[in-house]
């Protein structure tokens, strides 16, 4: 069941971060941690966000798998500044809830799905990096440099569009 939940792009990103993806797929969803992370996005004003927190077997860490899904109503904020503020609020919220509730999240993976439900890209970062950014210990650029990104779905769609375009 969980195997179907985690996209190929997220698995590819996670392979670069360290844990064996097979380990990630063997535990049940943590409903308490999932609800806590879901609430962070709701409080930050995001709709169309689905969160599943999955324990990593053989570890005391969990994976937070977050889907930003346009088919479920995700659209972000109306402005770039609004998006940045909402994202910063969510990042601070993820750091705070992980600490205050001792959720044990070690990696946060995000998948973005377009209006057709197609996965466009995934990215993942270690929770400690997210917390360092939330605490002002690192800059946004440093956060981004520590984030693993997989654009293969997006690039594949661009290639298909180029091939289908009339000459």
SULGI-V833316 format. One record per residue. N is the residue number from 1. RES is the residue in three letters. SS is DSSP state (2 for helix, 1 for strand, 0 for the rest). PHI is phi in whole degrees, 0 to 359 (none if undefined). D_FIRST is the distance of its C-alpha to the first C-alpha in whole Angstrom. Layout:
N&RES&SS&PHI&D_FIRST  N&RES&SS&PHI&D_FIRST
This chain:
1&UNK&0&none&0  2&UNK&2&295&4  3&UNK&2&305&5  4&UNK&2&288&6  5&UNK&2&287&7  6&UNK&0&270&10  7&UNK&0&286&12  8&UNK&2&300&14  9&UNK&2&298&17  10&UNK&2&295&16  11&UNK&2&299&15  12&UNK&2&298&19  13&UNK&2&295&20  14&UNK&2&295&19  15&UNK&2&300&20  16&UNK&2&285&23  17&UNK&2&277&23  18&UNK&0&137&23  19&UNK&0&298&19  20&UNK&0&289&18  21&UNK&2&304&14  22&UNK&2&299&13  23&UNK&2&294&14  24&UNK&2&296&12  25&UNK&0&270&9  26&UNK&0&261&9  27&UNK&0&257&10  28&UNK&0&281&9  29&UNK&1&293&10  30&UNK&0&272&14  31&UNK&2&291&15  32&UNK&2&291&19  33&UNK&2&295&18  34&UNK&2&300&16  35&UNK&2&295&19  36&UNK&2&296&22  37&UNK&2&291&21  38&UNK&2&300&20  39&UNK&2&297&23  40&UNK&2&302&25  41&UNK&2&290&24  42&UNK&2&297&25  43&UNK&2&294&29  44&UNK&0&273&29  45&UNK&0&90&29  46&UNK&0&267&26  47&UNK&0&249&24  48&UNK&0&72&21  49&UNK&1&250&19  50&UNK&1&242&16  51&UNK&1&235&15  52&UNK&1&228&12  53&UNK&1&253&14  54&UNK&1&241&12  55&UNK&1&296&14  56&UNK&0&265&15  57&UNK&0&302&15  58&UNK&0&78&19  59&UNK&0&220&20  60&UNK&0&265&21  61&UNK&0&256&20  62&UNK&1&234&17  63&UNK&1&254&16  64&UNK&1&266&16  65&UNK&1&253&14  66&UNK&1&244&16  67&UNK&1&246&16  68&UNK&1&263&20  69&UNK&1&240&19  70&UNK&2&298&23  71&UNK&2&291&21  72&UNK&2&259&20  73&UNK&0&106&24  74&UNK&0&290&24  75&UNK&0&217&27  76&UNK&0&76&29  77&UNK&0&270&32  78&UNK&0&284&35  79&UNK&0&228&37  80&UNK&2&300&36  81&UNK&2&297&38  82&UNK&2&295&36  83&UNK&2&296&33  84&UNK&2&298&34  85&UNK&2&295&35  86&UNK&2&295&31  87&UNK&2&294&29  88&UNK&2&298&32  89&UNK&2&299&31  90&UNK&2&295&28  91&UNK&2&298&28  92&UNK&2&298&30  93&UNK&2&296&28  94&UNK&2&297&25  95&UNK&2&296&28  96&UNK&2&294&29  97&UNK&2&292&26  98&UNK&2&295&25  99&UNK&2&288&28  100&UNK&2&292&29  101&UNK&0&257&26  102&UNK&0&49&26  103&UNK&0&282&22  104&UNK&0&75&22  105&UNK&1&288&20  106&UNK&1&253&22  107&UNK&1&221&20  108&UNK&1&244&20  109&UNK&1&244&18  110&UNK&1&234&19  111&UNK&1&242&18  112&UNK&1&250&20  113&UNK&1&245&20  114&UNK&0&279&23  115&UNK&0&294&24  116&UNK&0&263&22  117&UNK&0&89&19  118&UNK&0&285&20  119&UNK&1&289&19  120&UNK&1&265&22  121&UNK&1&201&22  122&UNK&1&225&20  123&UNK&1&211&22  124&UNK&1&211&21  125&UNK&1&216&24  126&UNK&1&290&24  127&UNK&2&301&25  128&UNK&2&298&28  129&UNK&2&290&29  130&UNK&2&299&28  131&UNK&2&293&30  132&UNK&2&297&33  133&UNK&2&294&33  134&UNK&2&300&33  135&UNK&0&274&36  136&UNK&0&78&38  137&UNK&0&279&38  138&UNK&0&227&37  139&UNK&0&274&37  140&UNK&2&299&35  141&UNK&2&298&36  142&UNK&2&292&35  143&UNK&2&301&32  144&UNK&2&296&31  145&UNK&2&291&32  146&UNK&0&265&30  147&UNK&0&259&27  148&UNK&1&273&25  149&UNK&1&231&25  150&UNK&1&236&23  151&UNK&0&255&25  152&UNK&2&300&24  153&UNK&2&295&23  154&UNK&2&297&26  155&UNK&2&295&28  156&UNK&2&297&27  157&UNK&2&294&27  158&UNK&2&299&31  159&UNK&2&297&31  160&UNK&2&298&30  161&UNK&2&296&33  162&UNK&2&296&35  163&UNK&2&291&35  164&UNK&2&275&35  165&UNK&0&292&38  166&UNK&0&294&42  167&UNK&0&268&44
